[in-house]
Amino acid sequence: MQNYEFRRVYSKGRSAATSRLVLYALRNYKGDTRFGISVSAKIGNAVTRNKIRRRCKEFFRLNSALFKNASDYIAVARLPAAGADYAELSRDLTYLADKLAKMPDKKPKVRK
């Protein structure tokens, strides 16, 4: 996903959060589900950030059935994610996916 697509999901999508992760979601009307992962440079060194990224990618690969079709998802890591193992991140992502699935889509604002 491109930077402008990330910004669109952040501004117009819905979100759910835990202490380790924030998950954003927005319908994309392109026919496919896409995933993005954002890990700030404030979180550990490059090895730590890549480990978080790899674990999130693996979760998305193994659990694609949890996510609505034709949506963009972005997982944003928070500082406590640096010390989390795969099971903790997986638990958080499962919880967030369920929470977002129950949440209604945002209605677009109509300007008069």
C-alpha positions in Angstrom: 0.0 0.0 0.0 1.2 3.5 -0.7 1.5 6.3 1.8 -1.7 8.1 0.7 -3.6 4.8 1.1 -2.3 4.5 4.7 -3.4 8.1 5.4 -6.8 7.4 4.0 -7.3 4.4 6.2 -6.1 6.4 9.3 -8.4 9.3 8.6 -11.6 7.5 7.3 -11.3 4.0 8.8 -12.4 2.6 12.1 -10.0 1.5 14.7 -9.6 -0.7 17.8 -6.6 -0.9 20.2 -4.9 -2.9 22.8 -1.8 -1.9 24.8 0.5 -3.5 22.1 -1.3 -2.8 18.8 -3.8 -0.6 17.0 -5.7 -2.1 14.1 -7.4 0.2 11.5 -9.9 -1.0 8.9 -11.5 0.6 5.9 -13.5 -0.9 3.0 -11.6 -0.4 -0.3 -14.1 -1.5 -3.0 -11.2 -3.0 -5.0 -12.2 -6.6 -4.4 -9.3 -7.8 -2.3 -8.2 -7.6 1.3 -4.9 -5.8 1.9 -2.7 -5.6 5.0 -0.2 -3.0 6.1 2.0 -2.9 9.1 3.5 0.2 10.7 6.3 0.0 13.3 7.8 3.3 14.4 11.6 3.9 14.7 10.9 4.7 18.4 10.3 1.0 19.0 13.6 -0.8 19.6 16.3 -1.3 16.9 15.8 -2.6 13.3 15.9 -6.2 14.4 13.1 -5.7 16.9 11.0 -3.7 14.5 11.4 -6.4 11.8 10.6 -9.1 14.2 7.3 -7.4 15.0 6.6 -6.9 11.3 7.3 -10.6 10.5 5.1 -11.8 13.3 2.2 -9.6 12.1 2.7 -10.7 8.5 2.6 -14.3 9.6 -0.6 -13.8 11.6 -2.3 -12.1 8.6 -1.1 -15.0 6.3 -2.5 -17.7 8.6 -5.7 -16.0 9.6 -7.0 -14.3 6.5 -10.4 -15.8 7.1 -10.9 -13.5 10.1 -10.8 -10.4 8.0 -13.7 -9.0 5.8 -13.1 -9.2 2.1 -12.4 -6.0 0.2 -11.0 -4.1 3.1 -7.7 -2.4 4.0 -6.2 -3.3 7.4 -3.3 -1.5 9.1 -1.6 -2.8 12.2 0.3 -0.2 14.1 2.7 -1.4 16.8 3.0 0.3 20.1 6.0 0.3 22.4 4.9 -2.8 24.5 4.9 -4.9 21.3 8.7 -5.0 21.4 8.6 -7.4 24.3 5.7 -9.5 23.1 6.0 -13.0 21.6 4.0 -14.3 18.7 1.3 -15.7 20.9 0.6 -12.4 22.5 0.5 -10.5 19.2 -1.7 -13.2 17.7 -4.1 -12.9 20.7 -4.2 -9.1 20.3 -4.8 -9.3 16.6 -7.5 -11.9 16.9 -9.3 -9.7 19.5 -9.0 -6.6 17.4 -10.2 -8.3 14.3 -13.3 -9.6 16.1 -13.9 -6.2 17.6 -13.7 -4.5 14.2 -16.0 -7.1 12.6 -18.7 -6.2 15.2 -18.2 -2.5 14.7 -20.4 -0.7 12.0 -18.7 1.1 9.1 -18.3 4.8 9.5 -20.9 6.8 7.6 -19.5 9.4 5.2 -20.1 12.9 6.2 -22.4 14.7 3.9 -21.5 18.3 3.2 -24.3 20.8 2.5 
